[in-house]
Amino acid sequence: MDFQQARFNMVEQQIRTWEVLDQAVLDALFEVPREQFVPDTYRQLAFSDTRIPIGMGQSMMTPKVEARMLQALNPGPRDRALEIGTGSGYVTALLAHFAGSVVSVELYAAFTEAAAKRLRARDISNVALITADGLAGYAAQAPFDVIAATGSYAQRQPALEAQLAVGGRLFMVTGTGPAMEALLITRTTEHAFAVESLFETELEPLIGAESAPKFAF
């Protein structure tokens, strides 16, 4: 398979057409090889508009959602970033491409270990991988300038928002499928937050963040 051509097609046909026009983000998609973060079984699908299974009942985000998230968060070289859900390590690598440092919290040790190997292979050294339940963030190292949640929540999370520095940005997907809402939440002052609705999507919930079942009486 011609990965370079497939990568080009992904950027031009999926990413640009989904309102991702930040050239730095587009360049990062060429520089960080997504196929190296996909399970071998699915490598041929690395650039498809689909959620690729990575084990434990979990999947990668689609490329266009990853790109929109990165564009919205706009991480910079002085930023401290928190990722909730390391997964394959691909979004971790993208965040590390821009941010000064990244803390990535993952519930499954197998994911942490596999991501560590992939990041080492790319000589990415500004990432701290932590195996823990990151559902409520990682307050021990807060505040963060950027927080990226790679799974969805039923609703907004004040505990996460409290871990933002003033000026910090949180990307999260909230609601229940099939129509969930991607939000960018910015801490504007010590006590105030601005909320921007970015797009509708569908994303698997983080473990423990599933909405409560509805009962009919």
Secondary structure, 3 states (H helix, E strand, C coil): CCHHHHHHHHHHHHHHHHCCCCHHHHHHHHHCCHHHHCCHHHHHHCCCCCCCEEECCEECCCHHHHHHHHHHHCCCCCCEEEEECCCCCHHHHHHHHHCCEEEEEECCHHHHHHHHHHHHHCCCCCEEEEECCCCCCCHHHCCEEEEEECCEECCCCHHHHCCEEEEEEEEEEECCCCCEEEEEEEECCCCCEEEEEEEEECCCECCCCCCCCCCCC
